Amino acid sequence: MILLLLRHGQTEADILNVHEGSADFPMTDLGHAQAERMAQYISSRFNPDIIISSSMTRTKQTTEHIAKSLNTEVVFEPRLVEWNNGVLAGLKREEAIKKYPMPPNGRPITEAIEKGESELAFRHRVEEAIYEILERHKESEQVLIVSHGGTISHLINVLLNNSITDGMIFPTADLGLHCIEIKNGKKIIHFLNYSLDRFQ
């Protein structure tokens, strides 16, 4: 199986400089343009059997561009949404630092921010989703997942069997694309975080 992991495009939260996470901001005009370019790139090089998308607005909007160019079945998976950052969602970053400062030694992975979820709960949610996806679509040759930066980082760590305590983070740019092949029990990393904006 070729597994493609794609992040959504630029959102209004990026312009407003607020914490996004579980805040459901739509994409900007630039985000839509980014998604359209990536749709053309993917359709010229890949042929996913299915697109599995987070159920948030920004990923749905990204998925619309990709699906239109591929004419492929789309399934929405709520467990692929971004980290539930509780009281931080939609809050200006400078205000968040004052109202909810990070503990001196960081927040334990088992401790949830107010009205949110812990890093460990986030990891478990994503892990459950990807294992179910791999089992359900094991006969597929190519699967495209459209999700979020934090979710994708966890997805890659799960696929590589990295522990949550290893501290491995895989950043993803707007419309960043990752390609991992699963073959005979091996994980072949073809590329990580490919961005058309970086390679124009």
C-alpha positions as CSV (number, residue, x, y, z in Angstrom):
1,M,0.0,0.0,0.0
2,I,1.1,3.5,-0.7
3,L,-0.1,5.7,2.1
4,L,-0.3,9.5,1.4
5,L,-0.7,11.9,4.3
6,L,-1.7,15.5,3.4
7,R,-2.2,18.6,5.6
8,H,-4.8,21.2,4.8
9,G,-4.1,24.6,3.3
10,Q,-3.7,28.0,5.0
11,T,-6.6,29.0,7.3
12,E,-7.9,32.2,8.7
13,A,-6.4,31.2,12.0
14,D,-2.9,31.6,10.4
15,I,-3.8,35.2,9.5
16,L,-5.3,36.1,12.9
17,N,-2.4,34.5,14.8
18,V,-4.6,32.5,17.0
19,H,-4.4,28.9,18.3
20,E,-6.3,26.7,15.9
21,G,-6.4,23.1,17.1
22,S,-10.1,22.2,17.7
23,A,-11.2,25.7,16.5
24,D,-12.9,25.1,13.2
25,F,-11.6,27.9,10.9
26,P,-12.1,27.8,7.2
27,M,-9.3,28.1,4.6
28,T,-8.2,31.4,3.1
29,D,-8.2,32.1,-0.6
30,L,-4.5,31.2,-0.6
31,G,-5.4,28.0,1.2
32,H,-7.8,27.1,-1.6
33,A,-5.2,28.0,-4.2
34,Q,-2.6,25.8,-2.5
35,A,-5.1,22.9,-2.4
36,E,-5.9,23.3,-6.1
37,R,-2.2,23.1,-7.0
38,M,-1.7,20.1,-4.8
39,A,-4.8,18.4,-6.3
40,Q,-3.2,18.8,-9.7
41,Y,0.1,17.4,-8.4
42,I,-1.5,14.4,-6.8
43,S,-3.7,13.5,-9.7
44,S,-0.8,13.6,-12.1
45,R,1.3,11.2,-10.0
46,F,-1.0,9.1,-7.8
47,N,-4.4,7.4,-8.0
48,P,-5.7,6.8,-4.5
49,D,-8.5,4.2,-4.2
50,I,-10.0,6.3,-1.4
51,I,-9.6,9.6,0.4
52,I,-10.1,9.6,4.2
53,S,-10.4,13.1,5.6
54,S,-10.7,14.7,9.0
55,S,-14.2,16.0,9.5
56,M,-13.1,19.6,10.2
57,T,-13.9,22.5,7.8
58,R,-10.4,23.1,6.6
59,T,-9.7,19.5,5.8
60,K,-13.1,19.1,4.1
61,Q,-12.4,22.1,1.9
62,T,-9.0,20.7,1.0
63,T,-10.5,17.3,0.3
64,E,-13.1,18.9,-2.1
65,H,-10.2,20.1,-4.3
66,I,-8.4,16.7,-4.3
67,A,-11.6,14.7,-4.8
68,K,-12.7,16.8,-7.7
69,S,-9.5,16.2,-9.6
70,L,-9.5,12.4,-8.8
71,N,-13.2,11.5,-8.8
72,T,-12.4,9.2,-5.8
73,E,-14.6,8.0,-2.9
74,V,-14.3,10.2,0.2
75,V,-14.8,9.1,3.8
76,F,-14.8,11.5,6.8
77,E,-13.1,10.2,9.9
78,P,-13.7,12.2,13.1
79,R,-10.8,10.6,14.9
80,L,-8.4,12.3,12.4
81,V,-9.3,15.8,13.7
82,E,-6.6,18.0,15.2
83,W,-5.7,18.0,18.9
84,N,-8.4,19.2,21.1
85,N,-6.7,22.2,22.7
86,G,-9.6,23.2,24.9
87,V,-9.5,26.7,26.2
88,L,-6.7,27.6,23.8
89,A,-8.9,27.1,20.7
90,G,-9.4,30.3,18.8
91,L,-7.4,32.4,21.4
92,K,-4.9,35.0,20.4
93,R,-1.4,33.6,21.1
94,E,-0.2,36.5,23.2
95,E,-3.4,36.3,25.3
96,A,-3.0,32.5,25.7
97,I,0.6,32.9,27.1
98,K,-0.7,35.2,29.8
99,K,-3.9,33.3,30.7
100,Y,-2.7,29.7,30.3
101,P,1.1,29.7,30.6
102,M,2.9,26.4,30.0
103,P,4.2,24.8,33.2
104,P,8.0,25.3,33.7
105,N,8.8,21.7,32.8
106,G,6.1,21.3,30.2
107,R,2.7,19.6,30.5
108,P,2.8,15.9,31.3
109,I,1.5,13.8,28.4
110,T,-1.3,12.4,30.7
111,E,-2.5,15.9,31.7
112,A,-5.2,17.6,29.5
113,I,-5.4,21.3,29.2
114,E,-8.7,22.7,30.5
115,K,-11.7,21.5,28.4
116,G,-9.2,19.7,26.0
117,E,-7.5,16.3,25.7
118,S,-4.1,15.1,26.9
119,E,-1.3,14.4,24.4
120,L,-1.6,10.7,25.4
121,A,-5.3,10.7,24.7
122,F,-4.6,12.4,21.3
123,R,-2.1,9.7,20.4
124,H,-4.4,6.9,21.4
125,R,-7.2,8.4,19.3
126,V,-5.0,8.7,16.2
127,E,-3.4,5.2,16.8
128,E,-6.9,3.6,16.9
129,A,-7.9,5.4,13.7
130,I,-4.8,4.5,11.6
131,Y,-4.8,0.8,12.6
132,E,-8.5,0.6,11.7
133,I,-7.9,2.3,8.4
134,L,-5.0,0.0,7.5
135,E,-7.1,-3.1,8.3
136,R,-10.2,-1.9,6.6
137,H,-8.4,-0.9,3.4
138,K,-5.6,-3.5,3.3
139,E,-6.6,-4.5,-0.2
140,S,-6.2,-0.9,-1.5
141,E,-3.1,0.0,-3.5
142,Q,-3.2,3.7,-2.5
143,V,-4.9,5.5,0.4
144,L,-4.8,9.3,0.9
145,I,-5.4,10.8,4.3
146,V,-6.2,14.5,4.6
147,S,-5.6,15.8,8.2
148,H,-3.7,18.2,10.4
149,G,-0.1,18.9,11.4
150,G,-0.3,17.4,14.9
151,T,-2.4,14.5,13.8
152,I,0.0,13.7,10.9
153,S,3.0,13.8,13.3
154,H,1.3,11.2,15.5
155,L,0.3,9.1,12.4
156,I,3.9,9.0,11.3
157,N,5.2,8.1,14.8
158,V,2.6,5.3,15.0
159,L,3.6,3.9,11.6
160,L,7.3,4.0,12.5
161,N,6.6,2.4,15.9
162,N,8.0,5.4,17.8
163,S,6.9,5.8,21.4
164,I,5.2,9.0,22.4
165,T,8.0,9.5,24.9
166,D,10.7,9.4,22.1
167,G,10.0,13.1,21.4
168,M,9.9,12.7,17.6
169,I,8.0,15.5,15.9
170,F,7.3,15.5,12.1
171,P,6.4,19.1,11.0
172,T,4.1,19.5,8.0
173,A,3.7,22.7,6.0
174,D,0.4,23.9,4.5
175,L,-0.5,21.3,1.9
176,G,2.6,19.3,3.0
177,L,2.5,15.8,1.6
178,H,4.1,12.6,3.0
179,C,4.4,9.3,1.2
180,I,5.0,6.0,3.0
181,E,4.9,2.6,1.4
182,I,3.9,-0.4,3.4
183,K,5.3,-3.5,1.8
184,N,5.8,-7.0,3.3
185,G,5.7,-5.6,6.8
186,K,8.3,-2.9,6.0
187,K,7.7,0.9,6.0
188,I,9.5,2.6,3.1
189,I,9.7,6.4,3.4
190,H,9.5,7.8,-0.1
191,F,9.4,11.5,1.1
192,L,8.2,13.6,4.0
193,N,6.6,17.1,4.0
194,Y,6.8,17.7,0.3
195,S,5.4,21.2,-0.4
196,L,4.8,22.8,-3.8
197,D,5.3,26.2,-2.3
198,R,8.9,25.2,-1.3
199,F,9.9,23.7,-4.6
200,Q,8.5,26.2,-7.2
